[in-house]
Amino acid sequence: MDDTARTPAAGNGWSNGSVASAGVATLVLSAVAELDRQVERGSFFTQAVLQRGFARIEQTETLLTRLVDVLAARGVVEPEELGFALARPPESPTPDDEYDELPPAEPGESGVGWPTVALRVDDPEAEPTGVAVDCDARMHICRAVCCKLKFPLNCEEVDSGTVKWDLGHPYVIRHESTGYCTHNDTATHGCRIYNDRPMVCRRYSCAGDTRIWTDFEGMVLNQAWIDEHLGARDLHVAAVVPSMEERLS
């Protein structure tokens, strides 16, 4: 048998195998990078929640100490009976004392604040909002920018395990570092879990959503709002995220 005749085939086989191996390696590295990002985000969320808890404990302790001060000054209680040390002499508190207020809860769009644990409760009688939209006809313009909006999942969607949620913001739908939903196909911008997509996505219509379009009929995007709110950035400490549900309320 002529060895030279087998060489090209063998060479092509090796080459194809190398390309396939490189492709698999790229996919593995991408998956590992996304897992690493999610673990990091989960760590930030845990730290933020703990920090908030400690801050509230400290504020509660301060208010309790001041309350005992006031009650002791009026002869209502004896701090020693409570095993409580006075923060200041009992004669100093007056009715005009001003106490620091607890910090207000973070603002949120449709209740999506950070760091919080958010679960959505759907109205079973709710109907789709807005008019039906031909997404395929607009995809070359909008590039599925609505898939950069965020919203909490409901209990059924979380339990199903099909829709992924963000470890850095339970149970908000997960987004990649590009800003897109993790289920958005980067090549076509279609949904990879379309048949199992969340109810919010099923009900949403971009028609009339002025965050997305300045001119819906003319297909003119509100690029200024999109660039400001939906850029490719990680959410680690932002208090508010743009919510798809805001359009539905």
KOLDREN-124142 format. One record per residue (C-alpha): residue number from 1; residue in three letters; x negated, y, z negated. Coordinates in Angstrom, 1 decimal. Each point is the difference from the previous one (the first is absolute). Example, Ala and Ser with C-alpha at 12.3 -4.5 7.8 and 13.67 -1.06 7.14 Angstrom:
[atom 1, 'ALA', [-12.3, -4.5, -7.8]];
[atom 2, 'SER', [-1.4, 3.4, 0.7]];
//
This chain:
[atom 1, 'MET', [0.0, 0.0, 0.0]];
[atom 2, 'ASP', [-1.3, 3.4, 0.9]];
[atom 3, 'ASP', [-0.6, 1.9, -3.3]];
[atom 4, 'THR', [0.0, 3.3, 1.9]];
[atom 5, 'ALA', [3.6, -0.5, 1.0]];
[atom 6, 'ARG', [1.0, -0.3, -3.6]];
[atom 7, 'THR', [-1.8, 3.0, -1.2]];
[atom 8, 'PRO', [2.5, 2.8, 1.1]];
[atom 9, 'ALA', [2.9, -1.9, -1.4]];
[atom 10, 'ALA', [-1.8, -0.6, -3.3]];
[atom 11, 'GLY', [-1.1, 3.6, 0.0]];
[atom 12, 'ASN', [3.5, 1.3, 0.6]];
[atom 13, 'GLY', [1.3, -2.3, -2.7]];
[atom 14, 'TRP', [-2.5, 1.4, -2.5]];
[atom 15, 'SER', [0.8, 3.5, 1.1]];
[atom 16, 'ASN', [3.7, -0.4, -0.5]];
[atom 17, 'GLY', [-0.5, -1.6, -3.3]];
[atom 18, 'SER', [-2.2, 2.9, -1.1]];
[atom 19, 'VAL', [2.7, 2.5, 1.1]];
[atom 20, 'ALA', [2.7, -2.0, -1.8]];
[atom 21, 'SER', [-2.1, -0.1, -3.2]];
[atom 22, 'ALA', [-0.7, 3.7, 0.2]];
[atom 23, 'GLY', [3.7, 0.7, 0.4]];
[atom 24, 'VAL', [0.9, -2.2, -3.0]];
[atom 25, 'ALA', [-2.8, 1.7, -2.0]];
[atom 26, 'THR', [1.4, 3.4, 0.8]];
[atom 27, 'LEU', [3.5, -1.0, -1.1]];
[atom 28, 'VAL', [-1.4, -1.4, -3.2]];
[atom 29, 'LEU', [-2.0, 3.1, -0.8]];
[atom 30, 'SER', [3.1, 2.2, 0.8]];
[atom 31, 'ALA', [2.1, -2.1, -2.4]];
[atom 32, 'VAL', [-2.6, 0.1, -2.7]];
[atom 33, 'ALA', [-0.4, 3.8, 0.4]];
[atom 34, 'GLU', [3.8, 0.5, -0.4]];
[atom 35, 'LEU', [0.0, -2.3, -3.0]];
[atom 36, 'ASP', [-2.8, 2.0, -1.6]];
[atom 37, 'ARG', [1.9, 3.2, 0.7]];
[atom 38, 'GLN', [3.2, -1.4, -1.6]];
[atom 39, 'VAL', [-2.0, -1.1, -3.1]];
[atom 40, 'GLU', [-1.5, 3.4, -0.3]];
[atom 41, 'ARG', [3.4, 1.7, 0.3]];
[atom 42, 'GLY', [1.4, -2.3, -2.6]];
[atom 43, 'SER', [-2.8, 0.9, -2.3]];
[atom 44, 'PHE', [0.7, 3.7, 0.5]];
[atom 45, 'PHE', [3.7, -0.6, -0.7]];
[atom 46, 'THR', [-0.8, -1.9, -3.2]];
[atom 47, 'GLN', [-2.4, 2.7, -1.2]];
[atom 48, 'ALA', [2.5, 2.8, 0.7]];
[atom 49, 'VAL', [2.8, -1.8, -1.8]];
[atom 50, 'LEU', [-2.2, -0.7, -3.1]];
[atom 51, 'GLN', [-1.2, 3.7, 0.0]];
[atom 52, 'ARG', [3.6, 1.2, 0.1]];
[atom 53, 'GLY', [1.0, -2.4, -2.8]];
[atom 54, 'PHE', [-2.9, 1.2, -2.2]];
[atom 55, 'ALA', [0.8, 3.6, 0.7]];
[atom 56, 'ARG', [3.6, -0.5, -1.0]];
[atom 57, 'ILE', [-1.0, -1.8, -3.2]];
[atom 58, 'GLU', [-2.3, 2.9, -0.9]];
[atom 59, 'GLN', [2.8, 2.5, 0.7]];
[atom 60, 'THR', [2.5, -2.0, -2.1]];
[atom 61, 'GLU', [-2.5, -0.2, -2.8]];
[atom 62, 'THR', [-0.5, 3.8, 0.1]];
[atom 63, 'LEU', [3.8, 0.7, 0.0]];
[atom 64, 'LEU', [0.5, -2.5, -2.9]];
[atom 65, 'THR', [-2.7, 1.7, -2.0]];
[atom 66, 'ARG', [1.6, 3.4, 0.6]];
[atom 67, 'LEU', [3.4, -1.3, -0.9]];
[atom 68, 'VAL', [-1.3, -1.3, -3.3]];
[atom 69, 'ASP', [-1.7, 3.4, -0.6]];
[atom 70, 'VAL', [3.3, 1.8, 0.5]];
[atom 71, 'LEU', [2.0, -2.4, -2.2]];
[atom 72, 'ALA', [-2.6, 0.1, -2.7]];
[atom 73, 'ALA', [0.0, 3.9, 0.0]];
[atom 74, 'ARG', [3.8, -0.1, -0.5]];
[atom 75, 'GLY', [-0.2, -2.5, -2.8]];
[atom 76, 'VAL', [1.8, -2.7, 1.9]];
[atom 77, 'VAL', [-2.8, -2.6, -0.2]];
[atom 78, 'GLU', [-3.2, -0.6, -1.8]];
[atom 79, 'PRO', [-2.7, -1.0, 2.5]];
[atom 80, 'GLU', [-1.7, -2.1, -2.6]];
[atom 81, 'GLU', [3.1, -2.2, -0.1]];
[atom 82, 'LEU', [-0.4, -0.7, 3.6]];
[atom 83, 'GLY', [-3.8, -0.6, -0.2]];
[atom 84, 'PHE', [-0.3, 3.0, 2.3]];
[atom 85, 'ALA', [-2.7, 2.6, -0.2]];
[atom 86, 'LEU', [1.1, 3.6, 0.7]];
[atom 87, 'ALA', [-1.4, 1.5, 3.2]];
[atom 88, 'ARG', [0.2, 3.5, -1.7]];
[atom 89, 'PRO', [1.2, 1.5, -3.3]];
[atom 90, 'PRO', [3.8, -0.3, -0.6]];
[atom 91, 'GLU', [0.4, 3.8, -0.3]];
[atom 92, 'SER', [-1.2, 0.8, 3.5]];
[atom 93, 'PRO', [2.8, -1.4, 2.2]];
[atom 94, 'THR', [2.7, 2.5, 0.8]];
[atom 95, 'PRO', [3.2, -0.2, 2.1]];
[atom 96, 'ASP', [-1.8, 2.0, 2.6]];
[atom 97, 'ASP', [-2.7, -2.6, 0.6]];
[atom 98, 'GLU', [-0.4, -0.9, 3.6]];
[atom 99, 'TYR', [-0.9, -3.6, 0.8]];
[atom 100, 'ASP', [-1.5, -1.4, 3.1]];
[atom 101, 'GLU', [2.5, -1.7, 2.3]];
[atom 102, 'LEU', [-0.5, -3.5, 1.3]];
[atom 103, 'PRO', [-1.1, 0.2, 3.7]];
[atom 104, 'PRO', [2.9, -0.4, 2.4]];
[atom 105, 'ALA', [0.3, -3.1, 2.1]];
[atom 106, 'GLU', [-1.8, 0.1, 3.3]];
[atom 107, 'PRO', [2.1, 1.3, 2.8]];
[atom 108, 'GLY', [1.1, -2.5, 2.6]];
[atom 109, 'GLU', [1.8, -0.3, 3.3]];
[atom 110, 'SER', [2.9, -2.3, -0.5]];
[atom 111, 'GLY', [-1.6, -1.1, -3.3]];
[atom 112, 'VAL', [-3.3, -1.1, 1.6]];
[atom 113, 'GLY', [-2.6, 1.4, -2.4]];
[atom 114, 'TRP', [-3.4, -1.3, -1.0]];
[atom 115, 'PRO', [-1.0, -1.7, -2.2]];
[atom 116, 'THR', [3.4, -1.7, -0.4]];
[atom 117, 'VAL', [1.5, -3.4, 0.6]];
[atom 118, 'ALA', [2.8, 0.5, 2.5]];
[atom 119, 'LEU', [2.7, -2.4, 1.0]];
[atom 120, 'ARG', [2.8, 1.0, 2.4]];
[atom 121, 'VAL', [3.7, -0.8, -0.7]];
[atom 122, 'ASP', [2.1, 0.0, 3.2]];
[atom 123, 'ASP', [3.6, 0.8, 0.3]];
[atom 124, 'PRO', [1.6, -3.1, 1.5]];
[atom 125, 'GLU', [2.6, 2.2, 1.6]];
[atom 126, 'ALA', [-2.5, 2.3, 1.7]];
[atom 127, 'GLU', [0.1, 0.4, 3.7]];
[atom 128, 'PRO', [-2.9, 0.8, 2.4]];
[atom 129, 'THR', [-0.9, 3.7, -0.1]];
[atom 130, 'GLY', [-0.2, 2.0, 3.3]];
[atom 131, 'VAL', [0.3, -1.1, 3.6]];
[atom 132, 'ALA', [-1.6, -2.9, 1.6]];
[atom 133, 'VAL', [-3.4, 0.8, 1.5]];
[atom 134, 'ASP', [-1.8, -1.5, 3.0]];
[atom 135, 'CYS', [-3.3, -0.5, -1.7]];
[atom 136, 'ASP', [-1.7, -1.5, 3.1]];
[atom 137, 'ALA', [0.8, 3.1, 2.0]];
[atom 138, 'ARG', [-1.7, 2.2, -2.6]];
[atom 139, 'MET', [-2.9, -2.2, -1.1]];
[atom 140, 'HIS', [-2.5, 1.6, 2.3]];
[atom 141, 'ILE', [0.8, 3.4, -1.7]];
[atom 142, 'CYS', [0.6, -0.9, -3.6]];
[atom 143, 'ARG', [-2.2, -3.1, -0.3]];
[atom 144, 'ALA', [2.3, -1.3, -2.7]];
[atom 145, 'VAL', [-0.9, 2.9, -2.4]];
[atom 146, 'CYS', [3.1, -0.9, -2.1]];
[atom 147, 'CYS', [-2.0, -3.1, -1.0]];
[atom 148, 'LYS', [-2.3, 2.3, -2.0]];
[atom 149, 'LEU', [2.9, 1.0, -2.3]];
[atom 150, 'LYS', [0.2, -1.8, -3.3]];
[atom 151, 'PHE', [2.8, -1.5, -2.1]];
[atom 152, 'PRO', [0.5, -2.5, -2.9]];
[atom 153, 'LEU', [1.1, -3.5, 0.8]];
[atom 154, 'ASN', [3.0, -1.5, -1.7]];
[atom 155, 'CYS', [-0.1, -3.2, -2.2]];
[atom 156, 'GLU', [1.0, -2.3, 2.9]];
[atom 157, 'GLU', [-2.7, 1.4, 2.3]];
[atom 158, 'VAL', [-2.7, -0.4, -2.7]];
[atom 159, 'ASP', [1.1, -3.5, -0.9]];
[atom 160, 'SER', [0.0, -1.2, 3.6]];
[atom 161, 'GLY', [-3.7, 0.5, 0.3]];
[atom 162, 'THR', [0.3, 1.0, 3.6]];
[atom 163, 'VAL', [-0.3, 3.7, -0.4]];
[atom 164, 'LYS', [-3.3, 1.1, -1.6]];
[atom 165, 'TRP', [-0.1, 2.6, -2.8]];
[atom 166, 'ASP', [-2.8, 2.4, -1.0]];
[atom 167, 'LEU', [-2.0, -1.2, -3.0]];
[atom 168, 'GLY', [-0.8, 3.6, -0.6]];
[atom 169, 'HIS', [3.7, 1.0, -0.2]];
[atom 170, 'PRO', [2.3, -2.8, -0.9]];
[atom 171, 'TYR', [2.4, -0.7, 1.7]];
[atom 172, 'VAL', [-0.4, 2.5, 2.9]];
[atom 173, 'ILE', [-0.5, -1.6, 3.4]];
[atom 174, 'ARG', [-3.7, -0.4, 0.8]];
[atom 175, 'HIS', [-1.8, 2.2, 2.4]];
[atom 176, 'GLU', [-3.4, -0.4, 1.6]];
[atom 177, 'SER', [-2.8, 2.6, -0.3]];
[atom 178, 'THR', [1.1, 1.2, 3.4]];
[atom 179, 'GLY', [3.3, 1.2, -1.6]];
[atom 180, 'TYR', [2.1, -2.6, 1.8]];
[atom 181, 'CYS', [2.2, -2.6, -1.6]];
[atom 182, 'THR', [-2.0, -3.2, -0.4]];
[atom 183, 'HIS', [2.6, -1.8, 2.2]];
[atom 184, 'ASN', [-0.4, 2.4, 2.9]];
[atom 185, 'ASP', [-1.8, -1.5, 3.0]];
[atom 186, 'THR', [-2.9, 2.2, 0.8]];
[atom 187, 'ALA', [0.0, -0.9, 3.7]];
[atom 188, 'THR', [3.7, 0.5, 0.7]];
[atom 189, 'HIS', [1.2, 1.9, -3.1]];
[atom 190, 'GLY', [2.8, -2.5, -0.2]];
[atom 191, 'CYS', [1.1, -1.7, -3.3]];
[atom 192, 'ARG', [-1.5, -3.4, -0.6]];
[atom 193, 'ILE', [2.8, -1.0, -2.4]];
[atom 194, 'TYR', [2.8, 1.7, 2.0]];
[atom 195, 'ASN', [2.6, -2.7, -0.8]];
[atom 196, 'ASP', [-0.9, 0.1, -3.7]];
[atom 197, 'ARG', [-0.6, 3.8, -0.2]];
[atom 198, 'PRO', [1.3, 1.8, -3.2]];
[atom 199, 'MET', [3.5, 1.4, -0.1]];
[atom 200, 'VAL', [-1.4, 3.6, -0.1]];
[atom 201, 'CYS', [-1.6, -0.6, 3.4]];
[atom 202, 'ARG', [3.2, -1.5, 1.3]];
[atom 203, 'ARG', [2.0, 3.1, -1.0]];
[atom 204, 'TYR', [-2.5, 2.7, 0.9]];
[atom 205, 'SER', [0.5, 2.1, 3.1]];
[atom 206, 'CYS', [-2.5, 2.7, 0.9]];
[atom 207, 'ALA', [2.7, 1.9, 1.9]];
[atom 208, 'GLY', [0.5, 3.2, -1.9]];
[atom 209, 'ASP', [-3.1, -0.6, -2.2]];
[atom 210, 'THR', [-1.7, 3.4, 0.3]];
[atom 211, 'ARG', [-3.1, -1.3, -1.7]];
[atom 212, 'ILE', [-0.6, -2.2, 3.1]];
[atom 213, 'TRP', [1.5, 2.1, 2.8]];
[atom 214, 'THR', [0.2, 3.7, 0.6]];
[atom 215, 'ASP', [2.0, -0.8, 3.1]];
[atom 216, 'PHE', [1.5, -3.5, 0.0]];
[atom 217, 'GLU', [1.6, 0.1, 3.5]];
[atom 218, 'GLY', [-3.2, 1.6, 1.5]];
[atom 219, 'MET', [-2.2, -2.5, -1.9]];
[atom 220, 'VAL', [-2.1, 2.7, -1.6]];
[atom 221, 'LEU', [-1.7, -1.2, -3.2]];
[atom 222, 'ASN', [-0.3, 2.1, -3.2]];
[atom 223, 'GLN', [-3.7, -0.5, 0.2]];
[atom 224, 'ALA', [-0.8, 2.6, -2.7]];
[atom 225, 'TRP', [2.1, -2.0, -2.6]];
[atom 226, 'ILE', [-1.4, -3.3, 1.2]];
[atom 227, 'ASP', [-3.6, 1.1, -0.3]];
[atom 228, 'GLU', [0.5, 1.5, -3.4]];
[atom 229, 'HIS', [2.0, -2.9, -1.6]];
[atom 230, 'LEU', [-0.7, -3.1, 2.0]];
[atom 231, 'GLY', [-3.8, 0.1, 0.7]];
[atom 232, 'ALA', [-2.2, -3.1, -0.3]];
[atom 233, 'ARG', [-0.9, 0.2, -3.7]];
[atom 234, 'ASP', [0.1, -2.2, -3.0]];
[atom 235, 'LEU', [2.5, 0.7, -2.8]];
[atom 236, 'HIS', [-1.9, -0.2, -3.3]];
[atom 237, 'VAL', [1.1, 3.0, -2.0]];
[atom 238, 'ALA', [2.7, 1.8, 2.0]];
[atom 239, 'ALA', [3.1, 0.6, -2.0]];
[atom 240, 'VAL', [2.4, 0.0, 3.0]];
[atom 241, 'VAL', [0.2, -2.0, 3.2]];
[atom 242, 'PRO', [2.3, 0.8, 3.0]];
[atom 243, 'SER', [2.9, -2.4, -0.3]];
[atom 244, 'MET', [2.1, -1.5, 2.8]];
[atom 245, 'GLU', [2.9, -0.1, -2.4]];
[atom 246, 'GLU', [0.1, 3.8, -0.3]];
[atom 247, 'ARG', [1.5, 0.1, 3.5]];
[atom 248, 'LEU', [2.6, -2.5, -1.1]];
[atom 249, 'SER', [1.3, 1.9, -3.0]];
//
